Amino acid sequence: IWLGGTPNQTTLAKCFMNKVKVQDLEKVFEPLFYTWKQKRERGESFGAFTDRT
């Protein structure tokens, strides 16, 4: 799983986890999306948020 890239490619993604099983994807992404929803800055993309944090 690579995180932190921005839509306009001004920031490239970085490796977050290796070899995650498909059945574990929800366990990995749910807390990330929850934290993004709670702590993101106005208009901040998920990639920009993960790069900042």
N, C-alpha and C positions, 0 to 999 in steps of 0.2 A: 504494500500500500504506500503510495506516494502522496504527500500532502504539502501544501504551501504554495502551489503555483497560482498565478493570477490569470484571469481570462485574457488579458492583453499581453501576456508572456513577459512582463517586466520583472517578474520573480519566477524562478523555476522551482518545481516541486522537489522535495527531499524525501528520501526513504524513511518511512515511519515504522513499518513492520515488514518482515519477510515471511513468505510462505503461509499466509493465512488461509485456512480452510473456508470454503464457501459457507458452510453452516455456522461459522464463527463471525461472519461479517457484521451481522446485526449487533452482536456483543461488542464489537470494536467501534462501530460507528455511532451507536445510540448515545453513549456518553459524550462523544465529541460534538455531535449535533446539538445535544441539550446544552452543553457549555457555550457553544457558539450562539445559540438562541438567547441565552441569559446575559452573555458578556460582550457581545459584538458591539462595535461602534456603528453608528448610523451609516447605512449603505455599504457596510464592509462585506466583501465576499467571504465565503468559507475558506478559500485558499489564502486570502490576505490575513484572515484571523489566525489560521494555523501557523502561518509564517511569523506573525507577531507574537504569538504565545508559545 
